[in-house]
Amino acid sequence: MRSPSDRGDVASDARAALRLDDVRFAHGGAAFRFDLTVRSGEWLALIGPSGAGKSTLLDLAAGFLTPSAGQILMAGANVTRLAPAERPLSMLFQENNLFPQLDAFRNVALGIAPRLRVSKDERRQIEAALSAVGLEGYGRRRPAEMSGGERQRVALARAFLRRRPLILLDEPFAALGPALRRDMLGLLDALRRRDGAPPAAIVMVTHHPEDAASHADRVAYLQAGEIAAIGPAAAMLSGRTDPRVSDYLGLRSRKA
């Protein structure tokens, strides 16, 4: 039987940004089973050892993998069999997924104009997106002419130009130094709240607990293909809520 904590105690929210309902998947001898509900506007961090299923969970939600059982819902709609492009989400990858032959302007333009035919209004939107991430005047630069942080800003601009209610992050800032990673996470948080619209929900895979502590509302700990524990970020990262999380974080048990 599934416990309330598996669903985050919000299973009744039919309009949740993301809901994985007994989603199952198997690959290479490993079995995965996920039950999870992410509230609209929530920032959820996924932590856990390598191979626990963090990226698999994101790939299932995004549509890059197809579950063998269960349902995936977004804003109450069943998207289990929809292609990635048909799902109301954006995804940021560690390698930022830019096209090296395209300049920054055209890489961002792909977010709203896959055939790269943009109207005057769309051109203004693209330029505004580049400006919002601090890259005004960088439109003609190609990825090879930019730093790692600048390339990630281009990927961020493209994601937010699409204005989707759910953003999946598969460690997109892992290769950046601590200061730049903090800057990018702060920019991500600011962008998702702009224009007075409801903030986008975020599901973020991270191996840096400090990133979760600074920005996440809740933290889910994955182990052996399942969500083993989930709760408020501060409590989860304190090392006091679950011995498995404490062991993962390298914290010794604390006396009451």
Secondary structure, 3 states (H helix, E strand, C coil): CCCHHHHCCCCCCCCCCEEEEEEEEEECCEEEEEEEEECCCCEEEEECCCCCCHHHHHHHHHCCCCCCEEEEEECCEECCCCCHHHCCCEEEECCCCCCCCCCHHHHHHCCCCCCCCCCHHHHHHHHHHHHHCCCCCCCCCCHHHCCHHHHHHHHHHHHHHCCCCEEEEECCCCCCCHHHHHHHHHHHHHHHCHHHCCCCEEEEECCCHHHHHHHCCEEEEEECCEEEEEEEHHHHHCCCCCHHHHHHHCCCCCCC
